[in-house]
Amino acid sequence: MDVEIINIGDELLIGQVINTNASWMAEQLNLSGFRVSQVTVISDQKEHILNSLIMAEQRAGIVLISGGIGPTRDDITKHTLCEFFGTRLVFNEEAYHDVETIFARRGYKVTELNRQQAELPENCIGLPNKVGTARGMWFEKERKGGGKTIFVSMPGVPFEMKAMMTEHVIPRIKETFHTPAIYHKTILTTGIGESFLAARIEEWENGLPEHIKLAYLPQPGIVRLRLTGTGKMEQLIHQQVDAEVARLESLIPDYIYGYDDDTLENIIGRLLKQKQATLATAESCTAGYIAHLITSIPGSSGYYKGSMVAYANDIKQRILGINSSSLEQYGAVSKEVVTEMAIAAQTMFDADYVIATSGVAGPDGGTADKPVGTTWIAIASPNEVYAKKFSFGDSRDRNIRRTALQALSMLRKTLII
């Protein structure tokens, strides 16, 4: 069943607000077996809303609308829906009770504008909103050639829309339309580019059954491989997809670091806890970004000691004790210096493991010998220290991100040995 999403709001069109609603809605619908065929973003103008509804009705069996049903005068979606469906607004006592309850809980009296939130199109089914005052509206419209199109209008406020989608909209459309079982499995890889990865697994990919599809989802430093299986029997689909994942694992074991919602920083945390080990970082070109990733995980204080951001050479010397001769002879971006940084931080923080980074993030500072993107990463463990050189490219933000992910990947491999 095809679904079209219509997001209403001038703030979306001028870039003031990022349209996170569409991506979240599409993800949830896909997981429930529905295919999103189009996403349309339009302004808060009646003619745009009407035209979009007319066109969507011709393309999709389900049309989901978010935005434009608040209490202010520029929220015109409800009135426009009345015109589209040839109906009128009527006062809904149940909806008004919900509005009163929310206002009483917040210590306010219901204003006239908010009282109007209880007015709904006469021919719609109102969907409760437990976290806001605007009810959702469910419409069913018969098609000329038979069948019907479902229209659902929801608030544009993300947490209100998400609650309504989860509790009411998706359960209702699943009852109305029978969908096939669908199962996604995402394999997370790092340390290999998309084209090289595709070449490595080409034979496996060509051998996938027709009902199992592969998608490449690259981002700086990571390539996600998403397998999607569809069929009538959910358990069988799970078994078939998992069997293909097992075959893939045997092909690229060195590049797979996790699955689905795993992150390198989360995996690092689990491994350090298992070993009852501690970690510290000494960062130059990443300037604390690795520390940020590690400490974004709840409970990281149990294994993470701290970070030394030694950006300037004099800080590398005075605080970390890097030899001036190393800096003069090899430069800050070198195996020698990054290795000394890792060893010094290991002592400074009394940590079992250390990540150290030094590189030319850009856009300036590159030389013929060390162009922008040249990066050295060192890992210190209780038994050894090793360093590796990388050439990431000429984008500063991407270089910092890729350095951090590569460093975490190197540490992960060290921890699982």
N, C-alpha and C positions, 0 to 999 in steps of 0.2 A: 504494500500500500504506500503510495507516494504522499509525502507530507511537504507542505510549503510553509515556511516561517516568514511572517511579516513583522518587522520591528519598526515601531513608530517613534519618531523623536528628532527634532532639529538638532539636538545636542549630539546625536550619533553622526549626522551628516557633516557637521562642521569640525568633527574630531575632538570635541570637548569631552565626550565620554566614549570609551572603547566598548564596542558591542560584544560584551562577554555573554549576554543572554543567548545569542544565536548559537555560539559554539557549545554552550552547556546543553541547550535544548537538543541540538543535533546529536550530541553524544548520547544523551539519555534515550532518545528515540531510536537510534541505531541499535543500542543495547537491547531494546525491547522488540526488535524485529521490523522497525519501520524505516523506510528509505527517505531521507530528506532530498528532494529533487531541486529545491530552489530556496534561497534566502533573499528577501527583499527588504531594503531599508528605505523608508519614506518619511517625508516631513509631516508635521501636524497640520495638514490642510485637507479639507473635506474631499475635494476632487481627487487628490492623490490617494486617499484611503479608499474611496469608492472604486477608482480605476484598478487599484491593486486587488481588491476583493473580486471584482469581475473577472480579471485575468487569472487569478489564483483558482477560482472555481472551475475554470476550463482545464487546469493542469493537474490538480491534486484532489485526492479524496478527503484529505484532512488539511485544514488551514489553521495554523496557530498564530495568534496575534498577541504581541506584548507592547504595552505602552499606551499612554493617552487616556487612561480612565481614572485619573485622580480627581481631587475636589476643586482644582483651580479652573478658571474660565478658559484657559487655553487647552484643556483636555476635552477634545471633541469626539473621541472615538465612539463613546456610547450613543451620542446623538446621531452620528453617521451610520452606525450599525442599525439604528431604528429605521433610517431612510432606506438602507440596503435591503432590509428584511420586511419592509412595509408594515411596521408596527409602531408602538408608542411606549413611552416610559410610564411605568406604574409604580406606586409606592409599595415596597416589600417589607412587611412587619418583621419578618425573621431577620432580614438583612439589617434593619434599623436596630434591632436588639443587639446584634453583634457590634455595631458601631457604638452604641451606648456603653456596652460592656468594656470595650477597648478604651474609650475616653474616661470612664469611671476608674479604670485601673491606673490610668495615668494622672488622675486627679483633675481632669478638665470637663467642662460642659460641652455638649455637642453644638457646634455652630450650624448656621443655616447651610453653609457650603457643604459641610460634612454630612448634614442630614440628607442632602441630595445624593450621597453615596448609596443610600438605600433605594433609590429609584433605578429600576432595571427594565429592559425591554420586555414587553408583555409575553412574547413568545419564546423567551430563552429559559434555560434552566440555570439558576444561580449556583455558583460554586463557592463554598465557604472560604474565607480568608482569615485564618486564625492569627495572623501576624500583621494585619493591616486592615484598612477600612473599605477598600475597593473589592467587591465580589467579582469572581470570574463569571463569564457568560458563555453558555454552551448552546449553540444553535445547530439545527439539522435542516438542510434544504434539499428538497427533491430535485434530481437532475431530469432534464427533458428526456434523455434516452434511457432512464431508469436508474435506480440506485439513489444514493444521497451523498452529499458532502457535509462533513462536520466542520463547523467553524467554532473556535474557542478563543475568546478574548480574555487576556490576563493582565495584571499590573506589570509595569515596566521595571519596578523596583526589584532588583535581582533576588533578594531573600524572600520576597513575597511570591514572585513567580516560581521560584524553585520549590517552595513548600506546596504551592497549588499544583504544579506539574506532578510532583512525587505522590501527593496524597489523593489527588482527584483526577487529573487529566489523563495520565498514562494508564491508570487502572481502568478508566471508562473506555478509552479507545481500544484497549486490549480486549475488553468484553465485547465491543462492537465489531471489531475486525479480527479474524483469525490470522495470526502471523506465524511464519516458520520459526523453529528454534534457531538461535544465532549464538555463536560463541567466539569471542575474541581472545587471542593470546598474543602478548607483545613480548618479543625477545629483545633485550637491550644489549647493544654492542658498542665497543669503543676501541680505539687503536687501529682502525682500518677505515679507509674512505668508502663512500657509497659504491663507486664504480668498481673498486677492487673487491669489495664484498660481493657485489652482484656476479662478478666473474668467478669468484671462489665457490658460490653456491648455485651456479647456473643449472647444472645437471639436476640437483635436488629440486630447484624451483620448477623446472620443466616437467618433473615427475609428479607434481602435486595433483590430486584429484580435482575435477572440475568444480566441485562444490566447496573447495578450500582455496581462498584467494590470498595472495601475498601483497602487502603494500610496504614500500620503503619510506620511512619518515626520518629524514636526516636533519640534524641540527649541529651547531659547532661542537665538534669533539665526540659526537654520538650519532649512531644510526640505529633507529628503532625498526624492527621488522615485525609487522603486525599480520598475524594469520587470522583469517575470519572464515569460520565454517558455518554453513547453513544446511538445514535439513528438517525432517519431520520428527526425528527422535533425538532429544537433547543429549541423553547419556551417550549415544553412539557418536554424535558429533564431537563431544568432549574427548572421547577415547581416540578418535581419528586425528584430531588436531594435536593432541598430546603426543601421539605416536610420531607425527611429523616433526614436532619440536625435539623429540629425542634423537631423531635422525640428524637434525640440524646441529644439535649439540656435539655429535661425534665429528662433524665436519669443521667446526670453528670453535673448539673449546677455549682457545686462548683469548678470544675476543668477546665472548658472552660474559657479562658481569651481573645480570639480573633479569627480572621479568616484571611486566605490567607496571605497577607504580613504584617499583624499587628506585632508589637513587644511590649513587656511589657513596655519598656521605652517610646515608642510612646503613648501607652494607658495611662500611668502614666501622661505624659505631658498634654494630653487632659483633664483628670479628674481634675488635679490641676488648669488648666485654667478655667474650668467650675466652680470650687469652689472659684476661685480667691485666691488660697492658695499658700503657698511657702513651699519649701523642702530644707533640708540640710542632709548631711551624716557624720557619724563618723565611720571610717573604720579602722579595725585592720587587720584581716586575708585577706580581699579583697584588701587592700592597694590602694584604689582609683579606682578600677575597676567599682564599681557601679557608681561613679561620671563620669567616662568615658562613660558608657552606657547612662546615663541621658543627658549628654552634647553633645552626638552624634546627638541629635535631634535639628534641626534648631528652633530657638526661645526659647530654654530652659532657656536663661538668664532672661526670663520674669517670671519664677517661681522657678528657682534653685538658692539658696543663696551661696552654697559653701560646701567644705568638709574639715574635719580634719582627716588626716591619722595619727592615734596614734598607731604606730606599737610597740614601746618600752613601757614598763611599766612606766618608768620615765616621758615619754611624756603624758601618760594617766593621771598621777598625776599632773604634772606641768602645762600642758595646759588645759586639760579638768577638772582637779580638782577631779579626782577619789580618793576616800578615800584609804589611804594606808592599812587600816585595812581590807577593802573589798578584795584588791589584796592579802594580806597575808592569810586571812582566806579562801577565796573561789577560788582564782586564777583568772588570766585574762580571761580565758575561763569559764565564769559563768553567770548565770542569773543576779546576783547582779551587776557585773561590766558592762555588756552590757546595763543594764537598766540605770545605772548612766551615761554611755556614751551618751545615747540618750537624757536624761534630760539635761545634760550639753551642748550638741550641740544645743538643742532647744533654750537655753538662749544665747549661744555664737553667733549664727547666726540670732537670732530673727525669727525663722522659725516656721511655723504652724505644719509641719510634719518633722520627722527625722527617718532615717534608721541608725541603729548601728549594727556592726558585730564584733564578736571576736571568733576565732576558731583555730584549729590546722590544718593548710593547708597541712603540710607534706613536704617532706617525713620523716623528723625527728620531734622530739618534743613531740611525743605521750607518754602517760603513760597508766598504767593498767586502771585507772579511766577515763582518757580522751585520748582514742586512736586517731590516725590520722583520720581526717574527722569530729571529734566532733566540732560542731559549735553552737553558740548562736546568734540569731538575735532578735533585739528589734525594735519595732515601737512606736514612740511617736506621738500622735495626740493632738489636743487642749484639749481633754477630758480625755485621759488615756495614759498609757504606758504599753505595754505587751511584753513579751519575750517568745521565743520558742526554744527548743533544737533540733538539727538535727545530724544525723550520716551519712555522705555522702560517705565515702570510703577512699581509700589510694592513690588516684591520685591527686597530687597537683593542676594541671591545672583544672581538673574536679571539684575539691572541690571549687576552687575560682569561677568558672563559675556557679556551682549549688547554691552556697551561694548567689551570686548576683541575680540570677533568682528567687530564693525562697524569698529573701528579697523584690524584686519588686512585686512578687505575693502577699505577705502579705500586702504590702502597698496598692496595687490595691483593695483588699478586704476591707481594712479599709476605703478607699476613697468612695466606692460605698455603704457603710452602710447608 
